[in-house]
Amino acid sequence: MNVRDIRQMFPILDQEVNGKPLVYLDSAATSQKPAPVIEALDKYYREYNSNVHRGVHTLGTRATDGYEGAREKVRKFINANSTEEVIFTRGTTTAINTVAASYGRDNLDEGDEIVISYMEHHSNIIPWQQVAKQTGATLKYLPLQEDGTISLDDVRETVNGNTKIVSIMQVSNVLGVMNPIKEIAKIAHENGAIMVVDGAQSAPHMKIDVQDLDCDFLAFSGHKMCGPTGIGVLYGKKKHLEKMEPVEFGGEMIDFVGLYESTWKELPWKFEGGTPIIAGAIGLGAAIDFLEQIGLDEIEAYEHKLAAYAMEKLSDIEGMTIYGPKEASKRAGLVTFNIDDVHPHDVATVLDAEGIAVRAGHHCAQPLMKWLKVSATARASFYLYNTEEDIDKLVAGLVKTKEYFSDVF
């Protein structure tokens, strides 16, 4: 994996910010886009922009082929059984909301339990809070170990015969923890529950095989994996999707509309009401081609290497607190941290003056911030286009930040 060549494919990286070469360390929030994805979007809008599934003219046929071709790329990417199990959404948030609003609403009753964890992103908390209120179900949280990991013994103690849904992120956007989804799914199924996976932070960085994981649903977003914003995927086992009702109604998802009753199209289109996200899907397909050409295994191994290097370098800074597992082998390619007596927003501001982009705040994980006993943290997240030199610049920027605030106070 030649990172120098890869970087050349990301035009946005070739610029200065505040007079310094850009160091982009915020890919967990959104990744940058390579030239092949930008070109695929440009080609669609320039050459065959049209609606799909409806027209018989040439542009409509080409757009439909591109859109449905992208669905097949997604199917192969996650090893789904069929394209019927691949639904295009606006992103991970919409996908999880769809499962909660449709499957959850129809399959939960008073006394039933939904199990999630303290590390979840708000997108994997709030939908379950709402459906619990609507159905009378109870929301339960898996405890975390001291380093932020999930113990399978705790899963066995928490998941029981009353549990109907277990919904866990595969990789934490704060702690970098990689959760044992396959094992958690097995425990869920042994207790008659389904397994929902938030794959927003895993799909861009590692191979995912939904059949091997045996998850019932998987949600992920295109914009974190070199694709466009506004496009995501909901994978669901066909046996569930066939029984679920749509949550959006209108054009595209209908079969027959009468004055008082209507029927829906077959899978996957019954969940894709209105004009779909055509350009986004085509761009996502191009992103999948790009990632697979490099190789997900290579990307994952490289990011582990970057994480190990970052952990080593950051740990040498006095007053630095790093959250999550200390062993780089147990974490994905991100490091979340705080510097004593310096607010994370101040850290991010000083780093930005050095051309370094990191994330600061609660990272849409307020329950986890409470568990960590902090209000906010700073986060540096890495992707296939980052280098050890980027991390060296981050470390130099953090040392400068620490010195600056030491002088001020």
C-alpha positions as CSV (number, residue, x, y, z in Angstrom):
1,M,0.0,0.0,0.0
2,N,1.8,3.1,-1.3
3,V,0.3,5.9,0.9
4,R,2.1,8.6,-1.1
5,D,0.4,7.5,-4.3
6,I,-2.9,7.2,-2.5
7,R,-2.6,10.8,-1.1
8,Q,-2.2,12.1,-4.7
9,M,-5.7,10.8,-5.4
10,F,-7.3,13.1,-2.8
11,P,-7.2,16.6,-4.3
12,I,-8.4,18.4,-1.1
13,L,-5.3,17.3,0.7
14,D,-3.1,19.4,-1.6
15,Q,-3.8,22.8,0.1
16,E,-2.7,25.0,2.9
17,V,-4.9,25.9,5.9
18,N,-3.8,29.1,7.8
19,G,-0.6,29.1,5.9
20,K,0.3,25.5,6.8
21,P,0.0,22.3,4.8
22,L,-3.3,20.6,5.7
23,V,-3.1,17.7,8.1
24,Y,-6.6,16.1,8.1
25,L,-7.2,14.0,11.2
26,D,-11.0,14.0,11.3
27,S,-12.0,11.1,9.1
28,A,-14.2,9.5,11.8
29,A,-16.5,12.5,11.2
30,T,-16.2,12.4,7.4
31,S,-13.6,11.1,5.1
32,Q,-12.1,13.0,2.1
33,K,-13.1,11.9,-1.4
34,P,-10.7,10.5,-4.0
35,A,-10.7,11.6,-7.6
36,P,-12.5,8.4,-8.9
37,V,-15.5,9.2,-6.7
38,I,-15.6,12.9,-7.7
39,E,-15.3,11.9,-11.3
40,A,-18.1,9.4,-11.0
41,L,-20.4,12.1,-9.6
42,D,-19.4,14.5,-12.2
43,K,-20.0,12.0,-15.0
44,Y,-23.5,11.2,-13.8
45,Y,-24.5,14.8,-13.7
46,R,-22.8,15.7,-17.0
47,E,-23.7,12.6,-19.0
48,Y,-26.7,10.7,-17.8
49,N,-28.6,12.6,-15.1
50,S,-32.1,11.1,-15.0
51,N,-34.5,9.5,-12.7
52,V,-34.5,5.7,-12.2
53,H,-36.9,2.9,-12.6
54,R,-39.5,5.0,-14.3
55,G,-38.5,5.9,-17.8
56,V,-37.6,3.8,-20.9
57,H,-35.4,6.4,-22.5
58,T,-31.6,6.0,-22.7
59,L,-30.6,8.3,-19.9
60,G,-33.1,6.7,-17.6
61,T,-31.8,3.3,-18.4
62,R,-28.2,4.3,-17.8
63,A,-29.1,5.9,-14.5
64,T,-31.0,2.9,-13.4
65,D,-28.1,0.6,-14.3
66,G,-25.7,2.8,-12.4
67,Y,-28.0,2.9,-9.3
68,E,-28.8,-0.8,-9.2
69,G,-25.2,-1.6,-10.1
70,A,-24.1,0.3,-7.0
71,R,-26.5,-1.9,-5.0
72,E,-24.8,-5.0,-6.3
73,K,-21.4,-3.5,-5.3
74,V,-22.7,-3.0,-1.8
75,R,-24.1,-6.5,-1.7
76,K,-20.7,-8.0,-2.5
77,F,-18.9,-5.5,-0.2
78,I,-20.8,-6.8,2.9
79,N,-21.5,-10.3,1.5
80,A,-25.3,-10.1,1.7
81,N,-27.2,-12.9,0.2
82,S,-29.2,-10.8,-2.2
83,T,-29.6,-7.2,-3.4
84,E,-33.1,-7.5,-1.9
85,E,-31.3,-7.1,1.5
86,V,-29.6,-3.8,0.6
87,I,-31.6,-0.6,1.1
88,F,-30.2,2.8,0.3
89,T,-30.8,5.4,3.0
90,R,-29.5,8.9,3.8
91,G,-27.0,7.4,6.2
92,T,-26.5,5.4,9.3
93,T,-28.9,7.5,11.3
94,T,-31.8,7.0,8.9
95,A,-31.0,3.3,8.7
96,I,-31.2,2.7,12.4
97,N,-34.3,4.9,12.7
98,T,-35.9,2.7,10.0
99,V,-35.3,-0.5,12.0
100,A,-36.5,1.1,15.3
101,A,-39.6,2.7,13.8
102,S,-40.6,-0.3,11.7
103,Y,-39.3,-3.5,13.3
104,G,-39.2,-2.1,16.8
105,R,-42.7,-0.7,16.7
106,D,-44.2,-3.9,15.4
107,N,-42.2,-6.4,17.6
108,L,-41.9,-4.7,21.0
109,D,-44.4,-4.8,23.8
110,E,-44.5,-3.7,27.4
111,G,-41.9,-5.8,29.4
112,D,-39.7,-6.4,26.4
113,E,-36.1,-5.2,26.6
114,I,-33.7,-3.4,24.2
115,V,-30.0,-3.7,25.0
116,I,-27.4,-1.1,23.9
117,S,-24.2,0.2,25.5
118,Y,-22.9,3.3,27.1
119,M,-20.5,3.9,24.2
120,E,-23.2,4.3,21.5
121,H,-23.5,7.2,19.2
122,H,-26.7,9.2,19.7
123,S,-28.0,7.7,16.4
124,N,-28.0,4.4,18.2
125,I,-29.6,5.7,21.4
126,I,-32.3,8.1,20.6
127,P,-34.3,5.9,18.1
128,W,-34.4,3.2,20.8
129,Q,-35.5,5.7,23.5
130,Q,-38.4,6.8,21.3
131,V,-39.6,3.3,20.4
132,A,-39.3,2.2,24.0
133,K,-41.6,5.1,25.0
134,Q,-44.0,4.2,22.2
135,T,-44.2,0.4,23.0
136,G,-43.6,0.3,26.8
137,A,-40.3,-1.6,26.3
138,T,-37.4,-1.1,28.6
139,L,-34.0,0.2,27.4
140,K,-31.0,-1.4,29.2
141,Y,-27.3,-0.5,28.9
142,L,-24.4,-2.9,28.9
143,P,-21.7,-1.9,31.4
144,L,-18.2,-1.1,30.2
145,Q,-14.9,-2.3,31.5
146,E,-12.4,0.2,32.9
147,D,-10.8,0.5,29.4
148,G,-14.1,1.0,27.7
149,T,-14.4,-2.5,26.3
150,I,-17.5,-4.8,26.5
151,S,-17.2,-8.0,28.4
152,L,-19.0,-11.0,27.0
153,D,-19.8,-12.1,30.6
154,D,-21.7,-8.8,31.0
155,V,-23.5,-9.4,27.7
156,R,-24.6,-12.8,29.0
157,E,-25.8,-11.3,32.3
158,T,-27.7,-8.4,30.6
159,V,-29.3,-10.2,27.6
160,N,-32.1,-12.5,28.7
161,G,-35.4,-14.0,27.6
162,N,-37.0,-10.6,27.7
163,T,-34.5,-9.1,25.3
164,K,-35.9,-8.6,21.8
165,I,-33.3,-6.3,20.3
166,V,-29.5,-5.8,20.9
167,S,-28.0,-2.8,19.0
168,I,-24.3,-2.2,19.3
169,M,-21.7,-0.3,17.3
170,Q,-19.0,-2.4,15.8
171,V,-16.3,0.3,16.4
172,S,-16.6,3.2,18.9
173,N,-16.2,6.6,17.4
174,V,-14.7,7.8,20.7
175,L,-12.8,4.9,22.3
176,G,-11.7,3.2,19.1
177,V,-12.9,-0.1,20.7
178,M,-13.7,-2.9,18.3
179,N,-16.6,-4.9,19.7
180,P,-17.0,-8.7,19.4
181,I,-20.1,-8.4,17.3
182,K,-20.2,-12.0,16.1
183,E,-20.1,-13.3,19.7
184,I,-22.7,-10.7,20.9
185,A,-25.0,-11.7,18.0
186,K,-24.7,-15.4,19.0
187,I,-25.7,-14.5,22.6
188,A,-28.6,-12.4,21.3
189,H,-29.9,-15.1,19.1
190,E,-29.6,-17.7,21.9
191,N,-32.1,-15.6,23.8
192,G,-34.5,-15.0,20.9
193,A,-33.3,-11.4,20.2
194,I,-32.1,-9.8,17.0
195,M,-28.8,-8.1,16.5
196,V,-28.5,-4.6,15.0
197,V,-25.0,-3.3,14.2
198,D,-24.0,0.3,13.8
199,G,-21.2,-0.1,11.2
200,A,-20.5,3.6,10.6
201,Q,-17.0,3.4,12.0
202,S,-16.2,-0.1,10.8
203,A,-17.4,-0.3,7.2
204,P,-14.8,2.2,6.0
205,H,-11.9,0.4,7.6
206,M,-12.3,-3.4,7.7
207,K,-13.9,-6.2,5.8
208,I,-17.5,-6.9,6.9
209,D,-19.2,-10.2,6.2
210,V,-22.8,-10.0,7.4
211,Q,-23.3,-13.7,7.0
212,D,-20.3,-14.5,9.1
213,L,-21.3,-12.0,11.8
214,D,-24.9,-13.3,11.6
215,C,-26.3,-9.8,12.3
216,D,-29.9,-9.2,11.5
217,F,-29.4,-5.5,10.5
218,L,-26.3,-3.4,9.6
219,A,-26.2,0.3,9.1
220,F,-23.4,2.4,7.6
221,S,-22.8,5.7,5.8
222,G,-21.0,6.5,2.5
223,H,-19.4,9.7,3.6
224,K,-17.1,8.1,6.1
225,M,-15.8,5.6,3.5
226,C,-14.6,7.9,0.7
227,G,-18.2,8.3,-0.7
228,P,-20.6,11.2,-1.0
229,T,-22.6,12.7,1.9
230,G,-26.3,11.9,2.0
231,I,-26.0,8.2,1.1
232,G,-26.0,5.2,3.4
233,V,-27.0,1.6,3.6
234,L,-29.4,-0.5,5.7
235,Y,-28.7,-4.2,5.4
236,G,-31.4,-6.5,6.7
237,K,-32.0,-10.2,6.6
238,K,-34.7,-10.8,4.0
239,K,-37.0,-12.7,6.5
240,H,-37.2,-9.5,8.6
241,L,-37.5,-6.9,5.8
242,E,-40.3,-8.8,4.2
243,K,-42.5,-8.5,7.3
244,M,-41.6,-4.9,8.0
245,E,-43.7,-1.9,7.0
246,P,-42.2,1.1,5.2
247,V,-41.7,4.2,7.3
248,E,-41.8,6.6,4.3
249,F,-44.6,6.6,1.8
250,G,-45.0,8.1,-1.7
251,G,-43.7,7.6,-5.1
252,E,-41.2,4.9,-6.1
253,M,-42.1,2.5,-3.3
254,I,-45.6,1.7,-4.4
255,D,-47.1,-1.1,-6.4
256,F,-50.7,-0.1,-6.6
257,V,-52.5,3.0,-5.2
258,G,-56.2,3.0,-4.8
259,L,-58.4,5.7,-3.2
260,Y,-58.3,4.1,0.2
261,E,-55.7,1.3,0.1
262,S,-52.3,0.9,-1.4
263,T,-49.7,-1.9,-1.8
264,W,-46.0,-1.8,-1.8
265,K,-43.3,-2.8,-4.2
266,E,-41.1,-5.8,-3.4
267,L,-37.8,-5.5,-1.7
268,P,-35.7,-3.5,-1.6
269,W,-37.7,-0.7,-3.2
270,K,-40.6,-0.6,-0.7
271,F,-38.2,1.1,1.7
272,E,-37.0,3.7,-0.8
273,G,-39.9,6.1,-1.1
274,G,-39.5,9.1,-3.4
275,T,-36.7,9.8,-5.9
276,P,-33.8,7.9,-4.5
277,I,-30.3,9.2,-3.9
278,I,-29.1,8.3,-7.3
279,A,-25.8,10.2,-7.6
280,G,-25.0,9.3,-4.0
281,A,-25.4,5.6,-4.7
282,I,-23.3,5.8,-7.8
283,G,-20.6,7.7,-5.9
284,L,-20.8,5.1,-3.1
285,G,-20.3,2.4,-5.7
286,A,-17.2,4.2,-7.0
287,A,-15.9,4.5,-3.4
288,I,-16.3,0.7,-2.9
289,D,-14.4,0.1,-6.1
290,F,-11.6,2.4,-4.8
291,L,-11.4,0.8,-1.3
292,E,-11.5,-2.8,-2.7
293,Q,-8.7,-2.0,-5.2
294,I,-6.5,-1.0,-2.3
295,G,-7.8,-3.8,-0.1
296,L,-9.7,-3.6,3.2
297,D,-7.3,-5.9,5.0
298,E,-4.4,-3.7,4.0
299,I,-6.3,-0.6,5.1
300,E,-7.1,-2.1,8.5
301,A,-3.5,-3.2,9.1
302,Y,-2.1,0.2,8.1
303,E,-4.5,2.0,10.4
304,H,-3.5,-0.3,13.3
305,K,0.1,0.7,12.6
306,L,-0.8,4.4,12.7
307,A,-2.8,4.0,15.9
308,A,0.1,2.2,17.6
309,Y,2.5,5.0,16.5
310,A,0.1,7.7,17.7
311,M,-0.4,6.0,21.0
312,E,3.3,5.8,21.6
313,K,4.0,9.4,20.6
314,L,1.0,10.9,22.5
315,S,1.7,9.0,25.6
316,D,5.1,10.8,25.9
317,I,3.3,14.2,26.3
318,E,3.0,15.1,30.0
319,G,-0.5,15.7,31.2
320,M,-2.1,13.7,28.4
321,T,-5.1,11.4,29.1
322,I,-5.9,8.9,26.4
323,Y,-9.3,7.2,26.5
324,G,-10.0,3.6,25.5
325,P,-7.7,0.5,25.4
326,K,-4.0,1.2,25.9
327,E,-3.1,-1.7,23.5
328,A,-3.2,-0.4,19.9
329,S,-4.1,-3.9,18.8
330,K,-7.5,-3.5,20.6
331,R,-8.4,-0.2,18.9
332,A,-9.2,1.1,15.5
333,G,-7.4,4.0,13.8
334,L,-8.4,6.9,16.2
335,V,-7.1,8.3,19.4
336,T,-9.3,10.4,21.8
337,F,-7.6,12.5,24.4
338,N,-7.5,15.5,26.8
339,I,-4.7,17.6,28.0
340,D,-4.8,18.7,31.6
341,D,-6.3,22.1,32.2
342,V,-6.9,22.8,28.5
343,H,-10.4,22.6,27.1
344,P,-10.6,20.3,24.0
345,H,-12.1,23.2,21.9
346,D,-9.0,25.3,22.7
347,V,-6.8,22.3,21.7
348,A,-8.6,22.1,18.4
349,T,-8.4,25.8,17.8
350,V,-4.6,26.0,18.3
351,L,-4.1,22.9,16.1
352,D,-6.3,24.5,13.4
353,A,-3.9,27.4,13.4
354,E,-1.2,24.9,12.6
355,G,-3.3,23.5,9.7
356,I,-4.2,20.4,11.7
357,A,-7.9,19.3,11.7
358,V,-9.1,17.3,14.7
359,R,-12.5,16.9,16.3
360,A,-13.4,18.4,19.7
361,G,-16.7,18.1,21.6
362,H,-18.9,15.2,22.9
363,H,-18.7,13.4,19.5
364,C,-22.5,12.7,19.7
365,A,-21.8,10.4,22.6
366,Q,-22.9,12.3,25.7
367,P,-23.7,9.2,27.8
368,L,-20.2,8.0,27.1
369,M,-18.8,11.4,28.1
370,K,-20.7,11.1,31.4
371,W,-19.2,7.6,31.9
372,L,-15.7,9.0,31.2
373,K,-16.5,11.9,33.7
374,V,-15.7,14.6,31.1
375,S,-17.8,17.1,29.2
376,A,-15.8,16.8,26.0
377,T,-12.6,15.4,24.4
378,A,-10.4,15.9,21.4
379,R,-10.1,13.2,18.8
380,A,-7.6,12.5,16.0
381,S,-8.8,9.9,13.5
382,F,-6.8,8.3,10.8
383,Y,-7.5,6.9,7.4
384,L,-5.7,5.4,4.5
385,Y,-4.3,8.8,3.3
386,N,-2.7,9.7,6.7
387,T,1.0,9.2,7.5
388,E,3.3,9.0,10.5
389,E,4.4,12.5,9.5
390,D,0.9,13.7,10.1
391,I,1.0,12.2,13.6
392,D,4.4,13.9,14.2
393,K,2.8,17.2,13.3
394,L,-0.1,16.5,15.6
395,V,2.3,15.8,18.5
396,A,4.3,19.0,17.8
397,G,1.0,20.9,17.7
398,L,-0.1,19.5,21.0
399,V,3.2,20.3,22.6
400,K,2.8,23.9,21.3
401,T,-0.7,24.0,22.7
402,K,0.4,22.8,26.1
403,E,3.2,25.4,26.2
404,Y,0.9,28.2,25.0
405,F,-1.7,27.6,27.8
406,S,1.1,27.1,30.4
407,D,2.4,30.5,29.5
408,V,-1.1,32.1,29.6
409,F,-2.1,30.7,32.9
